[in-house]
Amino acid sequence: MIPPVRPRLTEDGTRWLDAAEAKVKADPGAVLALFPAAGRACGRGPLPETGWTVDLAVRATLLTALPLDGEALGELLFDLYTHGDTAERLGVLAGLDALDGRLGDAGLPIVRDALRTSDTRLIGAALGSYGAARLPAEAYRQAVLKCVFTGVPLDTVRGLDTRADRELARMMADFARERAAAGREVPADIWPVVERHPEVLAELTTELPSLSSGAL
């Protein structure tokens, strides 16, 4: 859900957003020039208690105004993502959740590209509700594992309540074994995933009793 951004805009910012929405509704290609300008026109400050910034919400709002669906929408979003800087790429990823019903799987190339980066902001954003719902099972598991490797907190990852299957728990357990063998700390946020599958947890804590979740 995109947080309401207009209450945080100046009069000039509101006029710019209104005009920009009208332009992209009339001509979807106009978004290519408007998207990079959102921060300059509307600001980049935080939206309190949302985790969003003004420019992020403005960009996502612009995307919802596009009069496109399916592959045509996916191709335009991928073009925006590919040619954008990090803030613009985050704007595209944030917009995917709001556009899910119109996109189908056409936004998955964007999610996969973000997951191939080393930028933890992009990796975390790729696992919003769109990516969490649309990624195939194996790709979702690998994405969650990459979050653990790169330090993206798992409490920001969507879908774990329904997609944390036994195979993902096993992968987390193997990761814990590798970290323990190397004398490195095991991230505490793997335990909610492992604990969903008591047999995996029991095997791990039997092998490595010092790694019980209660000890962390």
VOPAKE-405597 format. One record per residue: y, z, x of N, C-alpha, C, O in turn. Coordinates in steps of 0.2 Angstrom, whole numbers, plus 5000, padded with zeros to 4 digits. Atoms other than C-alpha are relative to their C-alpha. Last residue first. Layout:
<atoms>
YZXYZXYZXYZX ...
</atoms>
This chain:
<atoms>
499550044998491851055104500750034996501250004997 499849984993490451185104500649965002500949985007 499749945001490151165085500350035007500750075007 499350015003489850985087500450065000501050075001 500049995007488351015098500750004998501250025001 499650045004488550945115500150014993500349964989 499349994999487951085125500549964997501149974997 499849945004486251065117500750025001501050044996 499449974997486050895125500350054996500850054993 500050034994484250825121500650035004500550055010 500649984997484050935106500049985007499850025012 499949934998485850905101499450035003499450085007 499550004995485550715101500150075003500150095009 500350034994483950715092500550015006500350035011 500549954997484650835079499749985006499650025011 499649944998486250735076499550045003499650075009 499650024994485250575074500350065004500350065010 500550014996484050655061500349985007500049995012 500349944997485550735052499549995006499450025011 500850024999486350565049499750065004499750055010 500250045006488150595042499349995000499049974995 500249955004488350715057499849984993499550014989 500749984998488450575069499750054995499250044993 500450065001490050505061499250025001498850004997 500150015008490850675058499649944999499349934994 500549965003490450705077500049994992499449994989 500750045001491250555085499650044995499150014992 500050045007492950635082499449964999499449924994 500349965006492650765096500049964993499649984989 499549995005492750645110499850034994499250024991 500250045006491450675123500550014995500750074993 500049965007492150745139499849954995500049894995 499450015004491550665155500050034993499550044990 499649944999490150715167500750004997501250034999 499450014995489550545169500450065001500950055005 500350024994487850585160500549995006500450015012 500349944997488850675147499749995006499850035011 499549964998489850515143499850075004500050095009 499750044994488350405143500650055002500650055009 500550004994487450525131500349985006500350015012 500049934998488950535119499650015006499850055011 499449994996489050345119500150075002500350085008 500150034994487250345114500650005004500650025010 500449954996487550465100499949975007499950015012 499549954998489050355094499650055004499850085009 499650034995487850205094500550065002500650065008 500450004994486550305084500449975006500450005012 500149934998487850355071499650005007499750045011 499449984997488350175069500050075003500250085009 499950044993486550125067500750025003500750025009 500449974995486350265054500149965007500150005012 500750005001487750205043499650035006499950055011 500349964994489650255044499250004999499050064997 500350054995490150115032499750035006499450005010 500550045003490650215016499649965005499049935003 500349965005491650365022499449964997499049994994 500549964997492050265038499650044995499050054996 500750025001492950135029499550045002498950035000 500250005007494650155036499349985000499049945004 500450065002495050205054499750004993499550054991 499650055002496450325057499649944998499949894995 499749985007495350475057500549954998500749964992 500450035006494350385071500350024993500149994988 500449955004495750415083499749974994499949934991 499750005007496050265094499750054996499150054995 499649955002495550315112500450004993500850044992 499350014999495050155119500450064998501050065000 499950024993493150185120500850005002500950035008 500249944996493150275103500149995008500450035011 499549955001494150135095499850065004500350095007 499450024996492950005103500650054999500950075004 500249984993491450095095500649995005500750035009 499949935000492350075078499850035007500150075010 499349985000492549895082500150075000500650105003 499750014993490749875087500850015000501050045005 500349944995490149955071500349995007500550045010 499649935002491349845060499750055005500150095008 499350004998490749685069500350064999500750095003 500149994993488849735066500750005003500950045008 500249944998489249765047500050015008500250065011 500749995000490249615044499850065003500150095007 500450014994492149645043499250004999499050054995 500250074999492949625026499549995006499149945006 500450035005493049805020499749935001499249924998 500649965001493649885036499549984994498949994994 500550014995494749735040499450054999498850025000 500350075000495649745024499449995005498949975003 500550015005495749935023499749934999499249924997 499749985006496549955040499549984994498949974996 500549975004495449925055500350044994500250104992 500550045002496549795063499450034995499150004991 499850045006497949915063499549954998499549944992 500049965006496950025075500349974994500049984989 500749985002496549885087500050054994499650044989 500350055004498349825086499350014998499149994993 499750015006499049985091499749954996499749964990 500349965005497750015104500350004993500150024988 499449965002498249865114499750044994499550024989 500049934997496749805124500550054997500650104999 499449984996496549655113499850065003499350105001 500250024993494849585106500650025005500550015011 500649964997495049685090499849985007499550025011 499749934999496749605086499550045004499650085008 499650004995495849435087500350065003500450085008 500450014994494549485076500449995006500250025011 500349944998495749545063499650005006499650045010 499549964997496749385064499750075002499950105007 499950024993495149285062500650045003500650055009 500449974995494749395047500149975007500050015012 499649964995496249345036499650035006499850065011 499650044996495349205027500550035005500750005010 500249994993493949315021500549965005500449965011 500750004999494749335003499950015008500150065011 500250034994496649305005499249995000499049945003 499850074999497349334988499749965006499649905006 500250045005496449494984500249935000499849894997 500750005000496749565001499749954994499349914996 500250075002498549525002499349994999499149934998 499750025006499149705002499849934997499949924991 500249955005497949755015500349984993499949984988 500650025002498349605026499750044994499450014989 500050035006500149645026499349984998499349964992 499849965005499949775039500049974993499850004988 500649965001499049655051500150054994499750064990 500550045003500449535049499450044998499250044993 499850025006501749665053499549964996499449974990 500249945005500749735067500349984993499950014989 500750005001500849555075499850064995499350064991 500250055005502649555072499349994999499149984993 499749985007502949715081499849954995499749974989 500549955003501749655095500350034994499950044989 500149944995502649495098499650054997499450044991 499549945001502349345086499950055006499450045010 499450024996501649165090500550075000501050065002 500150034993499849205086500650005004500750015010 500349954996500249325071499949975007500150015012 499649954999501349205062499850055006500250075010 499550034996500149065065500650055001500850055007 500350014993498749165059500549975004500649995010 500049934997499749215043499850005007500050035012 499349984999500049035039500150075004500550085008 499850054995498248985041500750025002500950025008 500349984993497649135031500349965006500449995011 499749944998498849085017499850035006500250055010 499350024999498248905016500450065002500850065007 499950034994496448965017500749995002500950005008 500650024997496549085002500249975007500550005011 500649975000498249094993499449975005499549925007 500650034998500049044994499450054999499450114998 500450035006501649084986499449965002499349905000 500250074999502249195000499649984994499250014992 499650055004503149344993499849935001500049894997 500249995007501849474999500449954995500149934990 500750045001502149415016499850004993499549954991 499950075000503949465015499449964999499449914996 499750015006503549645010500149924999499949894994 500650005005502349655025500349984993499949954990 500450064999503849605036499450004995499349944993 499650065002505049725028499649945001499549904997 500050005007503749875029500449934997500149904993 500750015002503549845048499949994992499649944990 500150074999505449825050499249984999499149934996 499650045004505749995042499849925001499649894996 499350014999504450085051500349954996499949924992 499750064999502850155044500750005003501050055003 500350034994501850315047500249935001500049905006 500450065001502350355029499649985006499149955005 500749985004503050535029499649944998499249954994 500249935000504850465034499350014996499349994990 500049995008505050275035499750075000499150085001 500649985004505450265054500150014992500750024990 500149925000506850165061499450014996499149974993 500749994998506749975065499850075000499350105003 500149944996508249905056499350015002498849984999 500149945004508549775042499950075004499950125001 499750005006509249625050500050064996500550084993 499350014999508749645068500450014993501050044993 499849944996507049705064500850005001501150055000 500049945004506749575051500250065003500650105000 499449975001507249425062500050074996500650104996 499749974994505549385069500750034999500850085003 500549954998504849355051500350045006500350105007 499749935003506349255045499650065003499950115004 499349994997506049095056500250074998500550115002 500150014993504149075052500750025004500650055009 500249934997504449145035499950005007500050055010 499449964998505348985030499950065003500350095007 499850014993503748895030500650035003500650045009 500349954996503348965013500150005008500050055011 500350034995504748875005499650045005499950085009 499950075001505348924988499749965006499549905004 500350025007504549094988500149924999499649894996 500750024998504949105007499649994993499149954994 500150064996506749085003499349985001499149935001 499950065003506849204989499949945004499649895001 500650015005506049334999500149944996499649904995 500550034996507349305013499450004995499049954996 500050074999508749315001499449985004499249925002 500050045006508249484994500049935001499649894998 500750005003507849555011499949964994499549924993 500450054996509549495018499350004998499049944997 499850075002510449575003499649955005499449905002 500350025006509549735006500149934998499749894995 500750004999509949745024499649984994499249944993 500150074997511749705021499349995001499049945000 499850065005511849845008499849945003499649895000 499350005002510949965020500149944995499649914993 499650064997509049985019500850014998501050044994 499949984994508050145016500549955004500749965009 499649945000507950134997500350025007500850065008 499350015002507349955000500550065000501150065001 499550004995505850005009500749994998501250015002 499450025002504550064996500550005006500750055009 499549955002502950095006500749974997500949925000 499450004996501749955007500550054997500650054991 499450005004500050005000500650005004500750045009 
</atoms>
